[in-house]
Amino acid sequence: MVTNLKPGRGRPRGFDPEAALAVGQSMFHAHGYEAVGLAALTEALGIKPPSFYMAFGSKAGFFGRILERYARSVLALEEILLPGRAPDEALAELLESAARTYAADPERRGCLVLEATRGGDDSESAILARRVAEERRGQIRAFIAASHPAMAGLVTDFVACAMSGLSASAREGMNEERLVAVARAHAAVLRLLLQRPDGG
């Protein structure tokens, strides 16, 4: 909760944008973008709408910053897709970590970014989420291309589909044990795809 806030013009004294993003992330992850209204957000943050708009511009702007924060802090690709690391090993860790993360919190299951992409094609949340998801796919593709350029597209699509399925299954209530088993099965297929250095 954001503390030491005073109503009035401008940003309240003691306002912590990072703490506000953490609160918003929890709310959007638990309930979805459309279900969280501005009134609920500002009440949870302890600020008035003018202060919210001054800090974040709009609900969509706030959500965009939350998606970026989530992508940096949850399954940080930079910590898994290390240069020179064997791609089958790195991607196996990514999938298993995703399975465990998506099932960890019963109130916030699945991936915030991937679940938000499932909105309507022209919805604000889906457009923002797809942008972040594509950036992450680009990171995976570049990592694979460093050792298996011929397979980079296919393997990236395979990993993206696997993670989307893990997220959806977690959202539907599949437990961690089952999700991890599925992630390991996907990893076994990846090892076959990547068994030759040239990806052939």
C-alpha positions in Angstrom: 0.0 0.0 0.0 1.2 3.5 -0.8 1.5 5.5 2.4 1.8 9.2 3.5 -0.4 10.5 0.7 -2.3 13.8 0.8 -5.1 14.8 -1.4 -4.5 17.9 -3.5 -3.1 19.0 -6.8 -0.2 17.2 -8.3 1.5 14.0 -7.1 0.9 13.4 -3.4 3.8 13.7 -1.0 5.4 10.3 -0.4 4.0 8.8 -3.6 6.1 5.8 -4.7 5.5 4.9 -8.4 7.3 1.6 -8.0 5.0 0.6 -5.1 2.0 1.7 -7.1 3.1 -0.5 -10.0 3.4 -3.4 -7.6 -0.1 -2.9 -6.3 -1.5 -2.5 -9.9 0.4 -5.6 -11.1 -1.2 -7.7 -8.4 -4.7 -6.4 -9.2 -4.4 -6.8 -12.9 -2.9 -10.3 -12.6 -5.6 -11.5 -10.3 -8.6 -10.0 -12.1 -7.6 -9.0 -15.6 -7.3 -5.6 -17.2 -10.9 -5.0 -18.0 -12.2 -6.0 -14.6 -10.0 -3.5 -12.7 -11.5 0.0 -13.0 -9.9 3.4 -12.3 -11.9 3.8 -9.1 -10.6 0.5 -7.7 -7.1 1.4 -8.8 -7.0 4.8 -7.2 -8.6 3.5 -4.0 -6.0 0.8 -3.7 -3.2 3.3 -4.3 -4.7 5.8 -1.9 -4.6 8.6 -4.5 -7.1 10.7 -6.4 -7.7 10.3 -10.2 -5.9 13.6 -11.1 -2.8 12.4 -9.3 -3.1 9.0 -11.0 -3.3 10.7 -14.4 -0.4 13.0 -13.6 1.8 10.0 -12.6 0.8 7.6 -15.4 -1.1 9.4 -18.1 -3.9 6.8 -18.3 -5.0 3.4 -17.2 -3.4 1.9 -20.4 -0.2 3.8 -19.7 -0.1 2.4 -16.2 -0.7 -1.1 -17.5 2.0 -0.7 -20.1 4.5 0.1 -17.4 3.3 -2.8 -15.3 3.8 -5.2 -18.2 7.4 -3.9 -18.7 8.0 -4.3 -15.0 6.6 -7.8 -15.0 8.8 -8.8 -18.0 11.9 -7.5 -16.3 11.3 -9.2 -12.9 9.4 -12.5 -13.7 11.3 -15.1 -15.7 14.0 -12.5 -16.6 15.4 -13.8 -19.9 18.7 -12.1 -19.4 19.4 -14.4 -16.4 18.5 -17.6 -18.3 19.5 -17.1 -21.9 23.1 -16.5 -21.2 25.5 -16.1 -24.1 27.3 -19.3 -24.9 24.9 -21.4 -22.8 23.6 -24.6 -24.5 20.2 -23.6 -25.9 18.5 -26.9 -25.0 19.6 -26.5 -21.4 18.6 -22.8 -21.2 15.2 -23.3 -22.8 14.5 -26.3 -20.6 15.1 -24.1 -17.6 12.9 -21.4 -19.0 10.0 -23.7 -19.6 10.3 -25.4 -16.2 10.7 -22.1 -14.4 7.6 -20.8 -16.3 5.6 -23.8 -15.2 6.5 -23.3 -11.5 6.0 -19.5 -11.7 2.6 -19.7 -13.4 1.3 -22.1 -10.8 2.9 -20.5 -7.7 0.2 -18.1 -6.6 -3.4 -19.5 -6.7 -4.8 -16.0 -7.0 -2.5 -14.9 -9.8 -2.1 -17.9 -12.0 -0.6 -17.9 -15.5 1.6 -15.2 -17.1 0.3 -11.6 -16.8 1.6 -10.8 -20.3 0.4 -13.9 -22.1 -3.0 -13.8 -20.6 -3.4 -10.2 -21.5 -2.7 -11.0 -25.1 -5.9 -13.0 -25.2 -8.1 -9.9 -25.1 -9.9 -8.5 -28.2 -7.7 -7.8 -31.2 -8.0 -4.0 -30.8 -8.2 -3.8 -27.0 -5.7 -1.6 -25.3 -4.5 -4.3 -23.0 -4.0 -6.9 -25.8 -2.1 -4.5 -28.0 0.3 -3.5 -25.1 0.7 -7.2 -24.1 1.4 -8.4 -27.6 4.1 -5.7 -27.9 5.9 -7.0 -24.8 5.4 -10.6 -25.8 6.9 -10.0 -29.2 9.9 -8.3 -27.6 10.5 -11.4 -25.4 10.1 -13.7 -28.5 12.8 -11.6 -30.2 15.1 -12.2 -27.3 14.6 -15.9 -27.5 15.0 -15.9 -31.3 18.3 -14.0 -31.1 19.6 -16.4 -28.4 18.8 -19.5 -30.6 20.1 -17.9 -33.8 23.5 -17.5 -32.2 24.0 -21.3 -32.4 21.2 -22.7 -34.5 20.3 -19.9 -37.1 18.4 -22.3 -39.4 16.1 -23.4 -36.5 15.7 -20.0 -34.8 12.2 -19.3 -36.2 10.7 -22.8 -35.6 12.2 -23.2 -32.1 11.1 -19.7 -31.0 7.5 -20.5 -32.2 7.7 -23.8 -30.4 8.8 -22.2 -27.1 6.2 -19.4 -27.5 3.4 -22.0 -28.0 4.6 -24.1 -25.1 4.7 -21.1 -22.7 1.3 -19.9 -23.9 -0.1 -23.4 -23.2 1.5 -23.6 -19.8 0.0 -20.2 -18.9 -3.5 -21.1 -20.0 -3.4 -24.4 -18.2 -2.2 -22.8 -15.0 -5.0 -20.2 -15.3 -7.5 -23.1 -15.7 -6.1 -24.7 -12.4 -3.6 -27.3 -13.5 -1.2 -27.8 -10.6 2.5 -27.3 -10.5 3.4 -31.0 -10.7 1.5 -31.5 -13.9 2.7 -28.3 -15.5 6.3 -29.2 -14.7 5.8 -32.6 -16.3 4.4 -30.9 -19.5 7.3 -28.4 -19.5 9.8 -31.3 -19.3 8.1 -33.1 -22.2 8.4 -29.9 -24.3 12.1 -29.7 -23.3 12.6 -33.3 -24.5 11.3 -32.3 -27.9 13.5 -29.2 -28.0 16.5 -31.4 -27.4 15.6 -33.4 -30.5 15.1 -30.2 -32.5 18.5 -28.8 -31.4 20.5 -32.0 -31.4 22.7 -30.9 -34.4 24.9 -27.8 -34.1 23.7 -26.5 -37.4 20.0 -27.1 -36.6 19.7 -29.5 -39.5 
